[in-house]
Amino acid sequence: MKIAEAGQTMKLINYFKELYPITDELEAFLDRVVVTKTFQKSEIIFEPGAYLRYIYFIEEGFTRIYYYKNKKEITHSFFNDNTFSTGIESVFYRKPSLFGFQALTRAEISLIPFEAIEELAKTNITMNQIIQKVLLDNLINFSTRFYNTQFETAQERYLSLIEENPALFQHVSLGMIASYLGISQQTLSVIRGQL
């Protein structure tokens, strides 16, 4: 893992500037507290059971959230450029994370220290809005995942994944895709063969 030098949070700050009126003071604060790191392909960013202190902004690369069920790794979600990820229950409630987080390709990720931004959000409306956006993005992701699992067939989920993120298939194993879809790799092969 390589840590970027100070002042290397421009992608994150530019992303926020597209959404919010970021003042010079807020930009300087973010530049001071946020650290951008480079993770290599397959590197674990955090394991299930970890206590998290950061919100993660994927500046570049593919990542996944995973968990263990019956000693088997299950992919819960995939993330790519300009998305947020964290273990909400861990960051907000200081509990061990149910999920782990892994880089699937070389990934540039900004680590936003939750404690620092939570304190600033008490007096800064823009920071409060940023935290709300992170929460909303995570809620929408989990809600969409739940809906897809409950109401779509495996083939529909597969086709949706291709439509939403075709580049993902160049970087992710079929085993991870099958576990994300909630099917065996053999069933995935049958679905792919029917298309």
Secondary structure by P-SEA (a helix, b strand, c coil): ccccccccaaaaaaaaaacccccaaaaaaaaacbbbbbbccccccccccccccbbbbccbbbbbbbbbcccbbbbcccccccccccccccccccccccbbbbbccbbbbbbbbaaaaaaaaaccaaaaaaaaaaaaaaaaaaaaaaaaaccccaaaaaaaaaaacccccccccaaaaaaaacccaaaaaaaaaac
